[in-house]
Amino acid sequence: MSNKTATTLLPEERKKSFREIHRCYEPHQAYLEASRCLMCEDAPCTKECPAGVDIKKFIRKIRFHNLRGAIREIRKANVLAGICGRVCPQELLCQKECSNTEIDIPINITALQRYVADVDFKKGPRPLPGVSSKGIKVAIVGSGPASLAVAANLAQKGYEVSIFEAEAKPGGLLTYGIPPHRLPPSATQKEIRYIKKMGVNIKCNTKITDIDELFKKDFKAIFIGVGLPGARKIGLPGENLKGVYTALEFLKDVIENKCKTKKTKIGKRVVVIGGGDVAMDAASCALRLGAQRVDLVCLEGYDEMPSSPEERRISWEEGVEIHTRVMPLRIIGSKGRVTGYKGIGIRWRKPGLFIPSNAIPIPGTEFSLKVDTVIEAIGQMPDTGNVKGFKRIETAGSGYIVAKKKTFKTSCPGVFAAGDIVNRGATVVQAVADGNAAAEAIDAYLKRKSKHRVTSNQ
Ligand SMILES: Cc1cc2nc3c(=O)[nH]c(=O)nc-3n(C[C@H](O)[C@H](O)[C@H](O)COP(=O)(O)OP(=O)(O)OC[C@H]3O[C@@H](n4cnc5c(N)ncnc54)[C@H](O)[C@@H]3O)c2cc1C
């Protein structure tokens, strides 16, 4: 359920370019939307925000035209205000329980948050209050939203924070995953610049392969937010043909080459395999790059798909043909290139368990699609190179870091971890929320450590 359409480009217009599809509210629109808020006594929206933004409070400040106060309120809990105002799946989070739903459509909370952040960046944001330097160094590995939240929190507490990022630009999937029509690079870079101004040092093109090296350089605590840079593959016959890509490599190519592609080549007929938001992003990018037809095939039924209802609606409006409850059988090729896709209809053995091993093919429902490009979007996984580099840290499955629930402590003293590498892939706002909590735990650990040093020296 969403009411973003009032400020959204029409589907035909959207497909022509990578222009951001949702426009920012005009001041009168923001004021009117804020005025619809019922100011609930025990606001259910705030309870559903993983980062704990006091939504009622910031909306009330918009009503009183106190936009500086509103952004301060949001940033207290979420330093990536403008980014989450664009990409948060609000219909599954804060908006889900909006009391307005019973009498009207729910409040467009993310659009209001984005409005406040955009206005603030236009005016020139004010730094959050900080304290003087403690002279204690903390290292952060990776620069995605989890790491950025940790960095901002610790810098405000007076720590000397250095982020090490393997890629050429900071931001993680904000920079290399979410496509520009949903999250323009300028919106991400503004927020990263804001965090840098707090004194956070970001060193790009620096892949950390051994955390012990960081301890030797006098970092007193380490945070690991390396995300899931590996792309899963199905293991289908024909997967090695030319014209088969993973969604991550395709989206990175589109973003790195400013809405063109160099390493991947999108043909006229594309099939995307997967039913999540990443699959929707790949499909919408293929359309924008000139594909005449994009089919999306997934195991799940329409209401079982992991993508957010909003992203699904957008893809459908733009003309993506969605085939539900189908399973891929093979990728067909000729002379080393993709020429088709073969799939079959399925039913579930056990209801409610949407995984390949629970799917039963339905005889007689085989079908083929004539395609020249296949994009696999079936999920991400840890980088196995990282797992070796962090050998002292306990991992599970194919390299996910094991960290304590509330403190994000790993099995290695002084090392903390959060974000996708721990929660196995969630959302930007969840990464921020976990990063906030990890920063608190790092602060407590370092305070304990310095207290211990003082008492043992006496
Ligand atoms: C295509 C796509 C679209 C998405 N859309 C949405 C959306 O609309 N809304 C939403 O809420 N969520 C969305 N997500 C999910 C969201 O982006 C992630 O949950 C979030 O980015 C996870 O943050 P993170 O900080 O854990 O890791 P990441 O963002 O993955 O960042 C990890 C960083 O660590 C770096 N790194 C890895 N190893 C090393 C190393 N050894 N040394 C140094 N650096 C290293 C990586 O290069 C990367 O920059 C999307 C994901 C994808 C793939």
The ligand as a Gaussian input file, in Angstrom:
#p B3LYP/6-31G(d) Opt

LIG

0 1
 C       20.189000      -4.220000      -5.969000
 C       19.839000      -4.026000      -4.542000
 C       18.777000      -3.199000      -4.213000
 C       18.423000      -3.002000      -2.892000
 N       17.392000      -2.161000      -2.609000
 C       17.086000      -1.898000      -1.335000
 C       16.034000      -0.984000      -1.024000
 O       15.376000      -0.441000      -1.896000
 N       15.775000      -0.722000       0.274000
 C       16.489000      -1.296000       1.291000
 O       16.238000      -0.974000       2.437000
 N       17.466000      -2.187000       1.028000
 C       17.785000      -2.498000      -0.252000
 N       18.795000      -3.387000      -0.528000
 C       19.523000      -4.020000       0.601000
 C       20.551000      -3.053000       1.201000
 O       21.254000      -2.392000       0.172000
 C       21.506000      -3.797000       2.136000
 O       20.740000      -4.453000       3.127000
 C       22.512000      -2.852000       2.809000
 O       23.236000      -2.110000       1.866000
 C       23.481000      -3.650000       3.684000
 O       24.425000      -2.773000       4.220000
 P       25.856000      -3.251000       4.752000
 O       26.486000      -2.040000       5.337000
 O       25.702000      -4.455000       5.586000
 O       26.673000      -3.756000       3.452000
 P       26.945000      -3.204000       1.994000
 O       26.037000      -2.109000       1.618000
 O       26.955000      -4.408000       1.122000
 O       28.433000      -2.615000       2.087000
 C       29.531000      -3.464000       2.341000
 C       30.815000      -2.772000       1.863000
 O       31.943000      -3.489000       2.353000
 C       32.955000      -3.483000       1.342000
 N       33.879000      -4.590000       1.621000
 C       33.628000      -5.922000       1.518000
 N       34.724000      -6.631000       1.902000
 C       35.683000      -5.714000       2.229000
 C       37.019000      -5.836000       2.711000
 N       37.596000      -7.022000       2.937000
 N       37.722000      -4.696000       2.933000
 C       37.163000      -3.467000       2.719000
 N       35.882000      -3.312000       2.274000
 C       35.143000      -4.414000       2.045000
 C       32.155000      -3.656000       0.069000
 O       32.922000      -3.245000      -1.046000
 C       30.957000      -2.756000       0.350000
 O       31.227000      -1.423000      -0.071000
 C       19.155000      -3.648000      -1.862000
 C       20.204000      -4.514000      -2.184000
 C       20.540000      -4.704000      -3.511000
 C       21.646000      -5.650000      -3.864000

